[in-house]
Structures are given as C-alpha cells and as structure tokens.
Amino acid sequence: MSGVYARRSRGLRRIAVLGAASALATTGLLATAPAAQAAPPTPVSASTARSYLSQLTVGAEGSSSGYSRDLFPHWITQSGACNTREVVLKRDGSNVQQDSSCAAVSGSWYSPYDGATWSAAADVDIDHIVPLAEAWRSGANSWTTSKRQQFANDLTRPQLIAVTDNVNQSKGDQDPAEWMPPSSSYHCYYARMWVHTKYYWNLKVDSAEKSALQSVLNGC
C-alpha cells in the first residue's frame, strides 16, 4: 500500500505542478499580448488595392526641389484645443487620458510596425503613411497649400497612424520599394493603406514602388 500511495502522491504533485505551470503560461500570454486597440480607418481590401494600383499613373519620381514641410500645414486644430496629432493619439491608443489642453498624459500605444507598446506619448510619432515629401514628388507639388493641408491632416483615409517614434524616423520619406515596417505580418495592411491613400489623392507611383506593392498585395 505504501508504494501505491507514494506513486499516487507523486502523480498528484506532478499534476499540480503542470497545472500551475499552465496557469503561469496563460498569465504570461495575457500579460504580453497587446490590448485591443483603436486604429486608423480600415483600408480597402487587397483585391480592391490591386485594382486601384493598376489604375495609378506610373512615372518617374519627381524632384524634391522646393519641398518644405511647411507647405503641408499639419497638426491643425480639429476641435476645441485638440489638433490632429492629439486626435490620432486618442484614437489609436488605449485608456488615453488628456489634460485640459488635449495633451495625452497617460495611456498605452501599440505600434503595429514593430509590435512595441509604449506608455508615454513622447515615444510615439504620428506617421503619414504616404510621407509628405513622397507626396510632393508624386504630384502634390502642383497642389494648392489648402489641398496639401487636407492631405497632411487626413483622418478619413488610412493615412495617419501612431507608431514607435524611431521606427517612423527610420522610414523617413521612403516608399515601399525602399522601406516596409519591421513586422512582416503588417506588410499587407500597410500596402493596402498606401495604395488606398495614393488612389484617393491621385498621386502617381514609380515603377519600383508599383512592383514592390504588387508583390506584397499578391501575397495577401
């Protein structure tokens, strides 16, 4: 009896240990998984993006001559004390609290570009999916300042998103032939956002950019 009891006790202890390990693993997954986040407007589907891409004008990229960010007035007032940046921080974050000046003083932001989560708004940039300089070289150089302002503050299309600041800085003004988000799982969504924005604003693409976008969208 003593041998049977000992084996049974060891078995029960093993079950208890496995159960505890399983509980810890589950807790760890919950702790590390990003909370549900708000997001930019959903872009068109991959099939629609492929159709849009086929309709975009293809041409050599224009010059950056004359370009200035000041020609795209951005972070304009949207309502009350809130400008475009603050609206996007609130929209894309979780449990965001703002002060009387509309500045985000607490909350968390999950960056889909690299999978990082931040608890300080200072660590987050608002990325223009199609960069302002890229837009300039793709046709926005001929727009009025008013139209460029609308583009730079576009909350209706998937053109603005809160992401890790240094990742946004590494992107600079590069197009998808030159740069894609570090997280490959986001490439399809990013390409859909890019094409949706360029199509709506009637901006051209260069041949390398179109090829890169086609490759991504064909794999969606």
C-alpha positions as CSV (number, residue, x, y, z in Angstrom):
1,M,0.0,0.0,0.0
2,S,2.8,2.4,0.9
3,G,4.3,2.0,-2.6
4,V,1.0,2.6,-4.3
5,Y,0.3,5.6,-2.1
6,A,3.8,7.1,-2.8
7,R,3.2,6.7,-6.6
8,R,-0.2,8.3,-6.3
9,S,1.2,11.2,-4.3
10,R,3.9,11.8,-6.8
11,G,1.3,11.7,-9.6
12,L,-0.9,14.2,-7.8
13,R,2.1,16.5,-7.2
14,R,3.1,16.3,-10.9
15,I,-0.5,17.2,-12.0
16,A,-0.4,20.2,-9.5
17,V,2.9,21.4,-10.9
18,L,1.7,21.1,-14.5
19,G,-1.4,22.9,-13.7
20,A,0.5,25.7,-12.0
21,A,2.9,25.9,-15.0
22,S,-0.1,26.1,-17.4
23,A,-1.7,28.9,-15.3
24,L,1.6,30.8,-15.3
25,A,2.0,30.4,-19.0
26,T,-1.6,31.6,-19.6
27,T,-0.9,34.6,-17.3
28,G,2.2,35.4,-19.3
29,L,0.4,35.3,-22.6
30,L,-2.3,37.6,-21.3
31,A,0.3,40.0,-19.8
32,T,2.3,40.2,-23.1
33,A,-0.5,40.3,-25.6
34,P,-1.4,43.8,-26.8
35,A,-4.7,45.2,-25.6
36,A,-7.4,45.8,-28.1
37,Q,-6.5,49.0,-29.9
38,A,-8.4,51.5,-31.9
39,A,-6.9,52.1,-35.3
40,P,-6.9,54.2,-38.5
41,P,-9.8,53.9,-40.9
42,T,-9.8,50.4,-42.5
43,P,-8.2,50.5,-45.9
44,V,-9.7,48.8,-49.0
45,S,-9.3,45.1,-49.4
46,A,-6.2,43.5,-51.0
47,S,-8.2,42.8,-54.2
48,T,-9.5,46.4,-54.4
49,A,-6.0,47.7,-53.7
50,R,-4.7,45.6,-56.6
51,S,-7.4,47.1,-58.8
52,Y,-6.5,50.6,-57.6
53,L,-2.8,50.1,-58.1
54,S,-3.4,49.1,-61.7
55,Q,-5.2,52.4,-62.2
56,L,-2.5,54.6,-60.7
57,T,-0.3,56.7,-63.1
58,V,3.2,55.2,-63.3
59,G,6.0,57.7,-63.8
60,A,9.5,58.6,-62.7
61,E,9.5,60.2,-59.3
62,G,9.7,64.0,-59.4
63,S,12.2,66.2,-57.8
64,S,12.3,67.3,-54.1
65,S,13.2,70.8,-55.3
66,G,11.1,73.4,-53.5
67,Y,9.8,70.9,-50.9
68,S,9.2,72.0,-47.3
69,R,7.1,70.5,-44.6
70,D,5.7,74.0,-44.1
71,L,4.0,73.6,-47.5
72,F,1.9,70.9,-45.9
73,P,0.4,72.6,-42.8
74,H,-0.2,69.8,-40.4
75,W,-1.4,69.1,-36.9
76,I,-4.1,71.7,-37.4
77,T,-6.9,72.3,-34.9
78,Q,-9.6,69.6,-35.2
79,S,-11.9,70.6,-32.4
80,G,-11.6,72.7,-29.2
81,A,-8.0,72.6,-28.1
82,C,-7.3,69.3,-29.9
83,N,-5.1,69.2,-33.0
84,T,-4.7,66.3,-35.5
85,R,-1.8,64.7,-33.6
86,E,-3.8,64.6,-30.4
87,V,-6.8,63.2,-32.1
88,V,-4.8,60.3,-33.6
89,L,-3.1,59.6,-30.2
90,K,-6.5,59.4,-28.6
91,R,-7.9,57.3,-31.4
92,D,-5.0,54.8,-31.7
93,G,-4.3,54.4,-28.0
94,S,-5.9,52.5,-25.2
95,N,-7.2,54.2,-22.0
96,V,-5.8,57.5,-23.1
97,Q,-6.3,60.4,-20.7
98,Q,-5.9,64.0,-21.9
99,D,-5.4,67.2,-19.9
100,S,-7.3,70.5,-20.4
101,S,-5.0,71.3,-23.3
102,C,-5.8,68.0,-25.0
103,A,-2.3,66.6,-24.4
104,A,-2.2,62.9,-23.7
105,V,-1.0,62.5,-20.1
106,S,-1.5,58.7,-19.8
107,G,-2.4,55.6,-21.8
108,S,-0.8,53.0,-23.9
109,W,0.0,52.8,-27.6
110,Y,0.7,49.6,-29.5
111,S,2.8,50.1,-32.7
112,P,1.8,47.6,-35.4
113,Y,5.0,48.5,-37.3
114,D,7.2,46.7,-34.8
115,G,4.9,45.2,-32.1
116,A,6.1,47.5,-29.3
117,T,3.8,49.0,-26.7
118,W,4.5,52.4,-25.2
119,S,3.1,54.2,-22.1
120,A,4.4,57.7,-22.9
121,A,3.0,59.8,-25.8
122,A,6.5,61.2,-26.3
123,D,7.7,57.8,-27.6
124,V,5.0,57.8,-30.3
125,D,5.1,59.5,-33.7
126,I,2.1,60.1,-36.0
127,D,3.3,58.7,-39.3
128,H,2.0,59.9,-42.6
129,I,1.6,56.5,-44.4
130,V,2.5,58.3,-47.7
131,P,5.2,60.7,-46.4
132,L,4.8,64.4,-47.2
133,A,8.0,64.6,-49.3
134,E,6.9,61.4,-51.2
135,A,3.6,63.1,-51.9
136,W,5.4,66.2,-53.2
137,R,7.5,64.1,-55.6
138,S,4.3,62.2,-56.7
139,G,2.2,65.2,-57.7
140,A,1.4,67.2,-54.6
141,N,4.0,69.9,-55.7
142,S,1.2,71.2,-58.0
143,W,-1.5,71.3,-55.4
144,T,-2.7,74.4,-53.5
145,T,-1.5,74.8,-49.9
146,S,-5.1,74.2,-48.8
147,K,-5.2,70.8,-50.5
148,R,-1.8,69.9,-49.1
149,Q,-3.1,70.8,-45.6
150,Q,-6.1,68.5,-46.1
151,F,-3.8,65.6,-47.2
152,A,-1.4,66.2,-44.2
153,N,-4.4,66.0,-41.7
154,D,-6.5,63.3,-43.4
155,L,-8.4,61.5,-40.7
156,T,-10.9,59.9,-43.1
157,R,-8.5,57.8,-45.1
158,P,-5.9,55.4,-43.6
159,Q,-3.1,58.0,-43.9
160,L,-2.2,58.7,-40.2
161,I,-1.2,56.2,-37.6
162,A,0.5,56.2,-34.2
163,V,3.7,54.2,-34.2
164,T,7.1,53.9,-32.4
165,D,9.0,57.2,-33.0
166,N,12.4,55.8,-34.0
167,V,10.8,53.3,-36.4
168,N,8.9,56.2,-38.1
169,Q,12.2,58.1,-38.2
170,S,13.9,55.1,-39.9
171,K,11.2,55.2,-42.6
172,G,11.8,58.9,-43.4
173,D,10.2,59.7,-46.8
174,Q,10.9,56.3,-48.4
175,D,8.3,54.4,-50.4
176,P,7.6,50.6,-50.2
177,A,10.3,49.8,-52.6
178,E,12.8,51.2,-50.1
179,W,11.1,50.6,-46.7
180,M,8.5,48.4,-45.2
181,P,7.5,48.0,-41.5
182,P,9.8,45.7,-39.5
183,S,6.9,43.5,-38.7
184,S,6.3,41.4,-41.9
185,S,2.8,40.5,-40.7
186,Y,1.8,44.1,-41.2
187,H,3.1,44.4,-44.8
188,C,-0.2,43.5,-46.5
189,Y,-2.2,46.0,-44.4
190,Y,0.5,48.7,-44.9
191,A,0.4,48.2,-48.7
192,R,-3.4,48.4,-48.7
193,M,-3.2,51.7,-46.7
194,W,-0.5,53.1,-49.1
195,V,-2.5,52.3,-52.2
196,H,-5.8,53.5,-50.8
197,T,-4.2,56.8,-49.9
198,K,-2.4,57.3,-53.2
199,Y,-5.5,56.4,-55.2
200,Y,-7.8,58.8,-53.3
201,W,-5.4,61.6,-53.6
202,N,-4.5,60.8,-57.3
203,L,-0.7,60.5,-56.7
204,K,1.5,58.7,-59.1
205,V,3.8,55.7,-58.4
206,D,7.2,54.9,-59.8
207,S,7.9,51.5,-61.4
208,A,9.9,50.1,-58.5
209,E,7.2,51.3,-56.0
210,K,4.5,49.7,-58.0
211,S,6.4,46.4,-58.4
212,A,7.0,46.2,-54.6
213,L,3.3,46.9,-53.8
214,Q,2.2,44.3,-56.4
215,S,4.4,41.7,-54.8
216,V,3.1,42.4,-51.4
217,L,-0.6,42.6,-52.4
218,N,-0.3,39.4,-54.5
219,G,0.7,37.6,-51.3
220,C,-2.2,38.9,-49.2
